[in-house]
């Protein structure tokens, strides 16, 4: 599978006269359709990746449910008309009050990874369904997610056994192989872990109704820290997952639903930022090296929080030809972390203050990670577009 900007997104970016995030809803829908063609899964979109009402609605209309991490996200999904039985509370870190509020709102399926959390769910959401998250190594992912969440295979058996004794329904298992996973071996290892636990649970007469394969499916449009395209083996990942799903269903003593929680995979490549140039400068460092710095109106604190780990493709309308220079790209704040680190990207030497720049593959986490005015730079508004329609703008 290859990455492509797409004409709708390009047209919307060209039409934007001020800085904003632009989403192509038709592209997001097509990405969802492709995923469910490739894999026999129930989708619960990870809301944290893009909590934009229009994006959530278009996915819900396609059949997606939602992975919510807080009562606030649950309330947003319900407000958009999503039934409570298509929402699960996927955060293993939650207070008694949050559990009770989610239960009051109608959510009946909760992630867990400890006996302490099980006790809290039993007390505040009696009779609920729980699924236990296994820890993974996180190797091969840009963000491993291997410390804060999940438990060992032995602990998972204990957690679900305790859940049954507490009057809860031990309903499932889950994994997360790490965000922007770049290897298919990570999925194979995760399936092996799940298979071992399924067998151990079956020996205790605990038969699950679902396995949640979590998030981690990559977007295709990012660059690495040297400005080279990342090339995740997505087709091979799908093949390994299909084999793994067949194996897990064979091992279970009852029909097994397979859930996935994609986030960036569905939205990243179908969102982009229209920003502008602050200044292209050249300065000598203490060692005498001459370096170019390109300062943009958008950086780590107002849309590009993930710039510590990845780079985005940049497009400079009207500057396709002419001399280019290698530059460090940075945001507008006076924080030294607000830059692409050691990455040097080729940028037009003729760039002037005010020139537009398109920051591609920015549809995931751009809105959810924005700060409320760090250094006085406010969050970007957003625009949505779809096939056959004009551009609807929202603040």
KAJO-V540640 format. One record per residue. N is the residue number from 1. RES is the residue in one letter. PHI is phi in radians with two decimals (* if undefined). PSI is psi in degrees with one decimal (none if undefined). NEAR is the number of other ideal C-beta (glycine too) atoms within 10 Angstrom. Layout:
N&RES&PHI&PSI&NEAR / N&RES&PHI&PSI&NEAR
This chain:
1&X&*&137.9&11 / 2&X&-1.97&162.3&8 / 3&X&-1.71&142.2&16 / 4&X&-2.60&135.6&12 / 5&X&-1.06&-43.8&19 / 6&X&1.56&142.0&16 / 7&X&-1.24&-35.5&10 / 8&X&-1.10&-47.0&20 / 9&X&-1.15&-40.4&23 / 10&X&-1.09&-41.9&18 / 11&X&-1.13&-41.5&14 / 12&X&-1.17&-37.8&23 / 13&X&-1.13&-41.7&24 / 14&X&-1.15&-30.9&13 / 15&X&-1.39&-18.1&14 / 16&X&-1.35&123.2&22 / 17&X&-1.69&-9.3&8 / 18&X&-2.32&165.4&13 / 19&X&-1.10&137.4&19 / 20&X&-3.03&166.5&21 / 21&X&-1.67&134.9&26 / 22&X&-2.04&131.7&28 / 23&X&-2.07&137.0&27 / 24&X&-1.76&100.7&30 / 25&X&-1.14&-37.3&23 / 26&X&-1.13&-38.7&19 / 27&X&-1.12&-39.9&23 / 28&X&-1.12&-43.0&26 / 29&X&-1.09&-41.5&18 / 30&X&-1.12&-37.9&16 / 31&X&-1.14&-40.0&21 / 32&X&-1.08&-47.2&22 / 33&X&-1.05&-38.9&12 / 34&X&-1.13&-40.8&15 / 35&X&-1.09&-46.1&18 / 36&X&-1.34&-15.8&15 / 37&X&-1.30&-37.5&9 / 38&X&-1.31&-35.5&17 / 39&X&-2.30&139.7&18 / 40&X&-1.46&73.7&13 / 41&X&-2.23&155.2&19 / 42&X&-1.63&125.8&15 / 43&X&-1.65&129.6&22 / 44&X&-2.15&94.8&23 / 45&X&-1.06&133.6&29 / 46&X&-1.31&102.9&27 / 47&X&-1.03&-31.2&26 / 48&X&-1.03&-25.2&20 / 49&X&-1.22&-29.6&25 / 50&X&-2.87&79.4&28 / 51&X&-1.42&51.0&18 / 52&X&-1.77&124.0&22 / 53&X&-0.90&-46.4&13 / 54&X&-1.12&-38.0&19 / 55&X&-1.18&-45.6&25 / 56&X&-1.09&-40.6&21 / 57&X&-1.13&-42.5&15 / 58&X&-1.15&-34.4&19 / 59&X&-1.25&-41.2&26 / 60&X&-1.08&-40.5&18 / 61&X&-1.12&-24.5&14 / 62&X&-1.42&-14.6&17 / 63&X&2.08&-3.3&12 / 64&X&-1.27&147.5&21 / 65&X&-1.80&-165.5&22 / 66&X&-2.38&140.1&26 / 67&X&-1.64&108.2&29 / 68&X&-1.82&144.9&28 / 69&X&-1.94&3.4&19 / 70&X&-2.87&161.5&17 / 71&X&-1.03&-32.0&21 / 72&X&-1.08&-42.2&13 / 73&X&-1.19&-37.5&22 / 74&X&-1.06&-44.7&25 / 75&X&-1.09&-39.1&14 / 76&X&-1.10&-45.8&18 / 77&X&-1.08&-43.6&25 / 78&X&-1.11&-40.2&17 / 79&X&-1.05&-30.3&10 / 80&X&-1.47&1.4&15 / 81&X&1.62&11.2&9 / 82&X&-1.37&127.7&22 / 83&X&-1.09&146.1&11 / 84&X&-1.07&-27.9&16 / 85&X&-1.34&-2.0&11 / 86&X&-1.84&15.7&17 / 87&X&-2.18&131.3&25 / 88&X&-2.12&155.1&28 / 89&X&-1.58&97.5&29 / 90&X&-1.60&5.6&27 / 91&X&-1.66&125.4&19 / 92&X&-1.37&-10.9&19 / 93&X&-1.79&108.1&13 / 94&X&-2.73&147.1&22 / 95&X&-1.48&166.7&11 / 96&X&-0.99&-44.4&13 / 97&X&-1.11&-38.2&10 / 98&X&-1.19&-39.9&19 / 99&X&-1.06&-47.3&22 / 100&X&-1.09&-39.8&17 / 101&X&-1.18&-41.9&20 / 102&X&-1.07&-41.6&29 / 103&X&-1.12&-41.8&19 / 104&X&-1.07&-34.1&12 / 105&X&-1.35&-7.5&16 / 106&X&1.90&-1.0&12 / 107&X&-1.33&135.5&24 / 108&X&-2.19&0.8&18 / 109&X&-2.15&124.7&25 / 110&X&-2.23&137.2&27 / 111&X&-1.34&151.4&26 / 112&X&-2.66&164.2&29 / 113&X&-2.67&14.6&24 / 114&X&-2.68&156.0&18 / 115&X&-1.21&-28.3&16 / 116&X&-1.14&-42.3&11 / 117&X&-1.17&-38.0&20 / 118&X&-1.02&-44.4&26 / 119&X&-1.08&-39.3&16 / 120&X&-1.18&-39.6&19 / 121&X&-1.14&-43.5&27 / 122&X&-1.05&-37.1&19 / 123&X&-1.35&-33.1&12 / 124&X&-1.95&-10.0&20 / 125&X&-2.48&61.9&23 / 126&X&-0.98&136.9&11 / 127&X&1.41&4.3&12 / 128&X&-1.20&164.6&24 / 129&X&-1.64&139.6&19 / 130&X&-2.25&146.9&27 / 131&X&-2.24&142.0&27 / 132&X&-1.79&131.1&30 / 133&X&-1.59&126.4&24 / 134&X&-1.54&145.5&22 / 135&X&-1.40&149.4&20 / 136&X&-2.21&168.1&24 / 137&X&-1.24&-28.8&14 / 138&X&1.32&2.3&20 / 139&X&-1.11&139.5&15 / 140&X&1.60&-5.1&19 / 141&X&-1.84&153.0&22 / 142&X&-1.20&-33.2&19 / 143&X&-2.21&111.4&16 / 144&X&-1.29&-32.0&17 / 145&X&0.97&38.6&19 / 146&X&-1.84&-1.9&16 / 147&X&-1.91&-46.8&8 / 148&X&-1.35&-25.5&9 / 149&X&-2.19&150.6&19 / 150&X&1.68&159.4&23 / 151&X&-2.36&173.4&19 / 152&X&-1.26&168.6&14 / 153&X&-1.11&-42.8&16 / 154&X&-1.10&-42.0&11 / 155&X&-1.12&-36.1&17 / 156&X&-1.07&-41.3&27 / 157&X&-1.09&-43.6&20 / 158&X&-1.14&-43.4&16 / 159&X&-1.06&-45.6&23 / 160&X&-1.29&-28.8&27 / 161&X&-1.16&-43.3&18 / 162&X&-1.12&-38.7&19 / 163&X&-1.06&-43.5&27 / 164&X&-1.07&-43.6&16 / 165&X&-1.15&-25.2&11 / 166&X&-1.53&4.8&18 / 167&X&1.54&8.1&10 / 168&X&-1.61&163.8&22 / 169&X&-1.69&113.0&18 / 170&X&-1.28&97.8&27 / 171&X&-1.72&-27.4&23 / 172&X&-2.89&-179.3&24 / 173&X&-2.25&156.2&23 / 174&X&-2.51&160.6&28 / 175&X&-2.44&164.2&24 / 176&X&-2.51&118.1&27 / 177&X&-1.49&5.4&29 / 178&X&1.84&144.8&24 / 179&X&-1.34&139.7&25 / 180&X&0.92&58.9&24 / 181&X&-1.24&134.2&29 / 182&X&-1.93&2.5&19 / 183&X&-2.23&148.8&19 / 184&X&-1.48&-19.9&20 / 185&X&-1.08&-30.6&15 / 186&X&-1.05&-39.1&23 / 187&X&-1.22&-39.7&25 / 188&X&-1.09&-43.3&15 / 189&X&-1.12&-40.1&17 / 190&X&-1.12&-42.1&26 / 191&X&-1.09&-40.1&22 / 192&X&-1.06&-42.0&11 / 193&X&-1.07&-47.9&18 / 194&X&-1.07&-40.6&25 / 195&X&-1.09&-44.0&17 / 196&X&-1.05&-41.9&16 / 197&X&-1.25&-38.3&24 / 198&X&-0.99&-44.0&23 / 199&X&-1.13&-44.5&11 / 200&X&-1.10&-38.7&16 / 201&X&-1.21&-40.1&22 / 202&X&-1.04&-34.8&15 / 203&X&-1.17&-19.8&9 / 204&X&-1.76&12.9&12 / 205&X&1.13&29.5&9 / 206&X&-1.86&111.7&19 / 207&X&-1.97&121.6&15 / 208&X&-1.53&161.2&24 / 209&X&-1.91&-8.5&15 / 210&X&-2.72&157.1&19 / 211&X&-2.19&132.7&28 / 212&X&-1.85&113.2&28 / 213&X&-1.49&5.2&26 / 214&X&1.16&-158.0&30 / 215&X&-1.75&-157.8&27 / 216&X&1.96&-21.8&29 / 217&X&-1.02&133.6&26 / 218&X&-1.47&159.1&24 / 219&X&-1.50&163.1&26 / 220&X&-1.85&-12.5&17 / 221&X&-1.71&4.3&21 / 222&X&-1.36&161.9&26 / 223&X&-1.92&157.2&19 / 224&X&-1.46&-177.5&15 / 225&X&-1.25&-4.6&15 / 226&X&-1.85&8.5&10 / 227&X&1.44&12.0&16 / 228&X&-1.70&145.8&10 / 229&X&-1.05&133.6&13 / 230&X&-1.31&143.3&18 / 231&X&-2.30&73.9&13 / 232&X&-1.16&139.9&20 / 233&X&-1.41&69.5&15 / 234&X&-1.10&-42.4&19 / 235&X&-1.06&-40.9&11 / 236&X&-1.17&-37.0&13 / 237&X&-1.04&-45.6&24 / 238&X&-1.08&-41.1&19 / 239&X&-1.10&-44.5&14 / 240&X&-1.12&-39.3&19 / 241&X&-1.16&-41.1&23 / 242&X&-1.07&-43.3&13 / 243&X&-1.09&-42.2&13 / 244&X&-1.14&-40.3&20 / 245&X&-1.09&-43.2&18 / 246&X&-1.05&-41.4&12 / 247&X&-1.15&-44.0&15 / 248&X&-1.12&-40.2&19 / 249&X&-1.17&-33.4&16 / 250&X&-1.17&-35.5&10 / 251&X&-1.35&-26.7&15 / 252&X&-1.38&147.9&19 / 253&X&-1.52&4.6&12 / 254&X&-2.60&165.2&9 / 255&X&-0.94&138.6&9 / 256&X&-2.16&115.8&18 / 257&X&-1.39&142.6&15 / 258&X&-1.95&121.8&18 / 259&X&-1.90&145.5&21 / 260&X&-2.32&152.8&24 / 261&X&-2.10&60.6&27 / 262&X&-1.14&146.0&28 / 263&X&-2.20&-86.3&24 / 264&X&-1.06&-29.3&25 / 265&X&-1.03&-33.6&28 / 266&X&-1.52&-29.0&30 / 267&X&-2.07&-24.4&31 / 268&X&-1.00&-50.5&29 / 269&X&-1.37&-2.9&27 / 270&X&-1.99&22.7&29 / 271&X&-2.42&147.4&30 / 272&X&-2.62&160.4&30 / 273&X&-1.91&131.6&28 / 274&X&-1.65&112.1&25 / 275&X&-2.15&-168.4&27 / 276&X&-2.57&163.7&14 / 277&X&-1.37&131.5&20 / 278&X&-1.48&-54.9&20 / 279&X&-2.92&142.1&13 / 280&X&-1.83&118.4&19 / 281&X&-2.13&166.0&11 / 282&X&-2.31&134.9&11 / 283&X&-2.52&143.9&9 / 284&X&-1.52&135.7&9 / 285&X&-1.43&175.8&8 / 286&X&-1.08&-24.6&5 / 287&X&-1.55&4.5&5 / 288&X&1.60&-8.4&6 / 289&X&-1.21&135.0&8 / 290&X&-1.51&123.4&9 / 291&X&-2.19&142.8&14 / 292&X&-1.68&140.1&18 / 293&X&-2.18&128.5&15 / 294&X&-1.89&112.3&23 / 295&X&-1.68&127.8&20 / 296&X&-1.95&164.4&23 / 297&X&-1.32&-10.1&22 / 298&X&-2.20&132.9&26 / 299&X&-2.59&-153.1&27 / 300&X&-1.03&-32.4&22 / 301&X&-1.73&1.1&22 / 302&X&-2.51&45.5&27 / 303&X&2.43&-21.0&28 / 304&X&-2.12&46.9&28 / 305&X&-0.99&-31.7&16 / 306&X&-1.45&9.5&22 / 307&X&-1.15&-11.2&23 / 308&X&-1.14&-29.7&14 / 309&X&-1.96&-20.8&15 / 310&X&-2.55&166.0&20 / 311&X&-2.06&154.8&24 / 312&X&-1.87&151.2&23 / 313&X&-1.22&137.3&18 / 314&X&-1.98&136.8&20 / 315&X&-2.11&133.4&16 / 316&X&-2.02&93.8&18 / 317&X&-0.99&134.3&13 / 318&X&1.47&1.8&11 / 319&X&-2.22&35.7&18 / 320&X&-1.19&-32.9&8 / 321&X&-1.84&173.4&8 / 322&X&1.74&176.2&11 / 323&X&-1.24&140.3&7 / 324&X&-2.06&153.7&15 / 325&X&-2.29&157.0&18 / 326&X&-1.45&127.4&12 / 327&X&-2.40&150.0&23 / 328&X&-1.44&128.7&17 / 329&X&-1.68&132.6&25 / 330&X&-2.46&159.1&22 / 331&X&-1.49&-175.5&26 / 332&X&-1.54&-9.7&20 / 333&X&-1.41&171.3&19 / 334&X&-1.66&31.8&7 / 335&X&-1.83&126.6&14 / 336&X&-1.20&-17.4&7 / 337&X&-1.34&-8.8&13 / 338&X&-1.46&62.2&21 / 339&X&-2.81&162.7&22 / 340&X&-1.44&36.7&24 / 341&X&0.93&-127.2&14 / 342&X&-1.53&-0.5&8 / 343&X&-1.20&131.3&19 / 344&X&-2.01&115.9&17 / 345&X&-1.83&149.0&20 / 346&X&-1.40&121.8&11 / 347&X&-2.30&153.0&21 / 348&X&-1.12&134.1&22 / 349&X&-1.22&-21.3&14 / 350&X&-1.53&7.1&15 / 351&X&-1.03&139.4&22 / 352&X&-2.19&155.8&10 / 353&X&-0.97&130.0&11 / 354&X&1.73&-15.3&10 / 355&X&-1.09&138.6&16 / 356&X&-1.25&150.9&20 / 357&X&-2.43&138.2&24 / 358&X&-1.81&126.7&22 / 359&X&-1.86&110.0&25 / 360&X&-1.58&167.3&22 / 361&X&0.90&46.3&26 / 362&X&-1.99&21.0&31 / 363&X&-1.38&-13.7&31 / 364&X&-1.85&129.9&27 / 365&X&1.22&-5.3&22 / 366&X&-1.06&-44.3&30 / 367&X&-1.44&-37.6&22 / 368&X&-1.31&-25.3&14 / 369&X&-1.64&-1.8&16 / 370&X&-1.14&136.7&20 / 371&X&-1.45&158.8&15 / 372&X&-1.58&64.8&8 / 373&X&1.72&30.9&11 / 374&X&-1.00&128.0&17 / 375&X&1.07&14.6&14 / 376&X&1.49&6.3&7 / 377&X&-1.68&109.9&19 / 378&X&-1.35&163.1&12 / 379&X&-1.08&152.8&18 / 380&X&-1.38&142.6&23 / 381&X&-1.27&177.7&14 / 382&X&-2.33&158.2&23 / 383&X&-2.23&142.4&22 / 384&X&-2.08&147.4&24 / 385&X&-2.43&156.6&25 / 386&X&-2.65&167.2&19 / 387&X&-1.06&132.5&12 / 388&X&1.42&5.1&7 / 389&X&-2.23&161.4&11 / 390&X&-1.35&-168.2&9 / 391&X&-1.75&118.9&14 / 392&X&-1.71&124.7&12 / 393&X&-1.82&145.1&16 / 394&X&-2.42&143.7&11 / 395&X&-1.37&none&7
